[in-house]
Amino acid sequence: MLLYHSTNLKAQPVPFGQALLKGLAPDKGLYMPETIPAFSEDELDAFRNMNYPEIAFQVGKKYLLDQISEEDLLWVVKNAYDYPVPLDPVYERKYILRLDRGPTASFKDFAARMMGRLMQYFLKKENRSLLILTATSGDTGSAIANAFYGLDNIKVCVLFPEKEITVRQRKQMTTLGQNVQIVAVDGKFDDCQTLVKEAFSDPQLEHLQLSSANSINIGRLIPQTVYYFYAWSRLNTGLNDRAVFSVPSGNFGDMMGGVMAMKMGLPVKRFIIAVNENDEFPVYLQTGKYGRIEPSRNCISSAMNVGHPSNLARLVSMYGGVMDEKGHISRQADLEKMRTDLFSVSITDEETREAIKKAYVDHNILLEPHGAVGWAGLNRYLATEGKMHDKEQLFISLETAHPAKFPEEITRILGFDPVLPPSLQGLENKEEQFDFLGNDYRAFKDYLTKKYDK
């Protein structure tokens, strides 16, 4: 059986089902598989002839092993992935991977839908219920709320920074109701994340059966490896065709999915880790010294306004180091190996806006602020490292949300409001319901107790 250990190394390893339902390890660390399962070259080559759910099934089997039957896993992936995953050509062998066609028009749908169905499976096996407690900087909340909406054995409570998400992002969460409760916090995303982590480690709240649906949950991370395999399988010219992926990064869950795929054998030449003005990771990669940004810097790529990415502990762990939940490094990672695999840049708001404009004017490609950070990061990489590659090098930049989620910014830059996808239509006419809290753990604990301790 494949077991999952904590990045803090102070908790007992557990099977996948326990790691999934627990979310955060008891020692406040993040769960990671004790070994990364690998694909053979024949298995990788076979992906060319598989659709998205079939590739997700193959990836899932590697991690779930004897935790779930093949029949049930096949149902999970087919039910979760019933929408297209386009790869838009830009020029030469440079592509945009559009992860914005799911029910909430965000890449978070890929992880949330599979994780929700897996949670439902394991809860039914154990005849249990859960309270999903999660923080969002933008799209996570709506994806989680949608994935768990209406489930009778799961309640959802989502915290968001009151002033740092768009109206459409907010309304995707606050217009649902039923088992979904939304809370606006007077603070930053990092403050929301801290409140959530405090609740998880509070023994007085254990009876609420708390779990997480953030990318701190291993159940979010594993599905995010799949679209890297899928993108490569559609575009490669052979097993030696190693891709360069550009990943817009905030809490680093998306990036970790890619790194895990690489460790599983995906032919990757390098990852471009593109962040906004919250540049704690590029500074760490360059200097070896890590410092949180408090408070996080408010940028137009709002879902990436993260001053301390939770998943950085996982990345440090994969390169032989140990970082705790507060960002303290007790054992340094192999920075030279990390620098070989990863190239990281910080993109300003001005550069983000310019990337949106140039992509549309030069290539008729419409990007939103997060995808534009990834595209600008790719262009920065080409300007500094491009001589290492010829025109046949495969580049894939991730677009993580639909441009229509950011109408004010797109209209300001390009002069028009993007066409709404079906998932966003009619939101303006729906009634909202959400609560307000200050950035205070005692008040939050009291809120949880009064609302859910019944």
N, C-alpha and C positions, 0 to 999 in steps of 0.2 A: 504494500500500500504506500502511495506517495504521501508523505506527511508535510505539514507546513509549519515552519518555525517563525518566531518573532525576530524582527530586525534588532530588538534590544537584547535578545539572547537570554532573557530571564524568565521565559514562560515555556511550558511543556509544548512540544510539537503536537499538532492535532491533524486529523483527516480533513479533507476539503469541506465536507458538509459542516463541520464545527467551525472552521475558519470563516466560512461564508456567513453563517448565522450569527457569529460573534461579532464580526466586523473588525474591531480593534482587539489586539491581544491584551491579556490582563496586565502586562507590564508596560502598556501604552505603545508598544511597538506595532509594526505592520507585518502581516503574515506574508511569507515567501515560501515557494516550494523548496524542499531541501535539495532537490536536484532539478535541473531544467531538462525536461525530456527533449530529445532531438529527432528530427525527421531524416530519413535516408535520402540520397539523391533520387532514387526511384520514386519515393513518396512525393518529393517536391515536384518532380517532373509530371506526375499524375495530376497535379492541381490544374494544369492547363485545360483539362477536360471536365472540370468540376464547376458547378455553380457556387454561389456564395454560401448557401446553407450547407452544402456538401463539404466545403472547406472548413466551415465552422465546426462541423461534426468531427472531422479528422483532428482538428486542434483540440477540441473538447475532450476527445477520447484520451489524448496524451496526458491530460491533467486529472481527469475524473476517475480513470481506471475502473476499479470495482465499486465506485460510489453510486453509480447510476447505470441502469441497463441501456444497451445500445438503442433499443426501441424507444425508451423514454427520452434519451438525449436527442434522437433524431426528431421527435415531436417538438422538443424545445427549440431547436434551431430553425426548423421549418416554420414554426409559428412566430418566432421572433423576427425572422428576416424575410419579409414579403414585399420589399421595396427595392428600387434600382440603386446601383452604386456606380455612378458614371465616372469615367476617366476622360477629362477634356484635354485634347492636344493643344498645346500653345505654340511652340515652334521647336524645330529639330526634334530631339527626344525628351522634351520637357512637358510634363503633364500636371494637371490639377486633379487630385482625387477628391471628388465631391461627396462629402459625408453628411449631406444636408437634406436627404430625401425621405427620412423617416417621419414618424407621426408628430414630432415636435421640431422638425427641421434643424436638427443638431446631431453632431457625431455622438453625443451622449446617448442617443437612442440605441446605438449598437450594443453598448454595455448594459444599459438599464433594462432593456427588454429581455435579454438572455438571463441576466442576473435575477430579475423578477420571477421568471418562470422556474429557475433553479431553486430559488428560495421557497416558492410555493411547493415544489416537489419535496424538499427536505422537511418543511414544516408539516406537511401532511403525513409523512412517514413517522414523525415524532409526535403528532397530534398537539402541536404548539401554535402559539400566536406570537407576533413580534410588533414592537413599535420601532419603525425606521426613523432614525433621527439623522438629518443630513444638513450640511451647509452648502450654499450655492453662491457662486460669483456670477451666475448668469443662466447657463443652459442646463446645468445639472438638475436644478430643482424641477423644471418643467418636464424633463425626461423621466426623472424618478416618479414624479407625481402621476404622469401619464401611464408609466409602466405598472404602477401598483394601484391605480385608481379602481375602486370597486371591489377589490379583493377582501373577502370577509374575515380573513385571519391575519391581515396586516394593516396597521395604521401607519400613517406617514406624517411627520412633522418636519417642515423645511424652514430653515433660517436663511434670510438673505440680507445683505447690506442695503439699507433703505434707499440710499441716494446713488447707488452704483450699478443698477441694471436698467435696461430700457423698459418702457411701458409695455411693449409687446411681450418681452420676456416675463415680466411680472404677471401679466394677465393670463399667460399660459398656465400659471400655477394657481392664481387666486380665484379663478372662475370655475374650479372643479367641484370643491365641496366633498360631501360624503366622508370617506375615511382619510381625506387629505387636509391637513391644517398648515397654513402658511403664516410665518412670523417675520415681520420686518424688524431689523435690529439697527439701532442708532450706532453704527460703527462700520468697520471694514470687513471684507471677507475673512481675513485672518482672525478677527474678533469672533465672528460666527463659528469658525472652525474651532477656536479655543473653547468656546462655550460647549460645543458638541463633545469635544474630547474630555472636558471636565465631567460632563454628565456620564460618559462611558466609564470613567474611573471612580465614580462616586458609589461606594457600597450601599448607601441609603436609597439608591435608585435601581438596584439590581432587580427588584421585584417587577419593574416595568418591562423587563425583557427587551432592553434596548439593543439595536443593531444599526449598522451604518450602510448607506448606499453611496457614499462618496467613493472616490477612487482610492481611498484608504482601504476599501474592501477588496480582497483578492478576487471576489466574484465580478467586480467591474474590470479588473485588469486583464484577466484571461481573454474575455471576448474582444478586447482592444488589440490583441495580437493578430486577429483574423484578417482585418482589412489590409494589413501589410502583405500578408501572403497572397491575398486576392489581387491586389494591385500588381504585384510582381508577376503573378501567374498570367495576367492578361497581356503584359507588355514585354516579357523577356524574350530574348532570342536564343536562350540556352542556359544551362546551369552555371556557366561562367559569366553571365550577364549580371553583374552586381549593381544594385541600384543605390543612388543617393536620395535619401528622404529628407525633406524639410518639414519640421513639425513645429507649429506655433504652440508655445508651452506656457502654462500657468501653474497648475498644481502638479504637473509632470506625470499624470496618469497616462495620457496619450503617448508621451515619449517613452514611458516604461513599457507599454505594450509593444512598441517597436523594438526596443532593446531586447526584450524577452524573445521576440520573433527571431532576431539576429542570433541570439544564443541557442535557439532551437534549430538553426541551420539555414535560415533565410539568407540568400546571397545579398548582403548589404556591404557597400563600400564605405559609407559614412552616414551619420545622422547630422543634420543641421538643426540645432536646438535654438529656435528663434523666440526670444522673449521680448516683452515691451520694455518700458523704462524701469521696471523692477528687475534689475540686472545682477541680483545676488549670485546666480549661477555662472554667468560668463566671468565674473570677477573671481569666483572660486576656481573655475577651470584654469584660469590664467595664473593665479597667484598661489593656489592651494590653501588660501585662507577664506573661511566662510563666515559671513555675517548676515543676519536677518535684516530686512528693511522694515522698520517700524516707525510710523504706519506705512503700509504699502502705498505706492504712488498711483494716483488715479489717472488711467489712460483710456482712450476711446475703445481699445480692445479690453472691455471691462472684465470679461471672464478670466483674464490673465493677470489681473491686479492682485498678485500673490507675493507677499514679501518673504514667505518661508514655505516653499513647496513641500507638502507632506511626503510625496513620493520620492523626494531626494534621498531619504533614508534607504529606500529600496535600491536606488542607483548606486549609492555608496557601498551598500552591502554586496551588490553584484560585482563590484571591483575590489572586494576584499577588505573594505573598511567597516567601521561601526559609527553611525550617527544616531543620536537619540531624538525623541520627538520635539525637543526644543532647538535642535540644530547643533548641539555640542558633538564634536568629533573626538571619540576616544581612541580610535585607530584609523589612521589615514588610508584612503583608498589608493589604488595603483593609478596615480594621476597620469603617468606617461601613457599607459594603455587607454585610459579614458580619453585623453587628448587625441590619440590615434583614431578612436572610434567616433568621437563627437567633436563637432565644431559649433561653438555657441556665440550668438551675437545678440545685442540689445538694439531694438528698433524704436525710434522716437515716434510720437504721434505725427509729426510732420512727415517723416519718412513713410509712415503707414498710409497717410492720405495720398502722398505722391504715388505710392505703389498701386493704390486703387485706381487712380487717374490713368497712369501709364498702362496698366493691364487692360483697361477698357479701351483707351484710345489706340494703343498699338496692336492689341490682339483680340479685341472684342470679347474679353473675358471679364465678367463681373465678379468682384471679390467683396467680401465684407471685412471689417477691421482685423479680425483674428487671422483669417486666411491671408490677408494682405501682409500681416507680420511674417507669416511663413514664406510668402512669395518674395518679400523684401529681403528676408534672410537668405533665400536662395541666390538672389542677385548679388548680395554682399559676398557670399561664398564664391560665386563665379568671378567677382572682381579681384578677390585675394588669392583664391586657390584654383582658379579656372585653368591655369596652364597645366595642371596635373591631369586634365581630362581632354579627350578628343570629342568630336561632334557626335560620336556614337554612344557617349555616356548617357545612361538612363537617369533622369531626375524626376522625382515625384514630390509635389508640394501639396500638403493637406489643406483643404478648405473645410472648416469645422462647423460652420453654421450658414443658414440661408441669408443672403444679403437683405431680404425683406425684414429681417429682425432688427435692422439698423437703419430705418428709413430717414431719420434726421441727418445722419452722417452721410449717407449715400446721396441724398438730395443736395446737401451742402457742397459735396465734391463734384458730382456729375450732373446735377440739375434735374434729376427725375427720381420718382419714388419707385423702387423695384416692384414688379408684379408679385402679388401675394401667392404663395403656394396654398393648396387646399387646407393644410393644417393650421394656417394663420388667418384664414378667412372668417369673418364674423366675430372676432374677438372683441372689437370695440363696442359691440352691442351687449356683451355679457356682463352680468353683475359680479363685482369683486367682493371677496370676504377675506380679510386677514387681520392679524393682531400686531400690536406694536410693543417692543420691549427695549429698554436701555441696555447698554453693554455692561451687564452686571450678572454674575453667575447666580447669586442668591435669588434674584428676581426670576431668573430663568428656571432654576430648580423648583421654586414655588409654583411657577406656571405649569411645569410638567406634572407636579404632584396633584395640583387641583384639577387639571384637565384629564389626566389618565389614571390616577390612582383611585379606581372604583371597584 
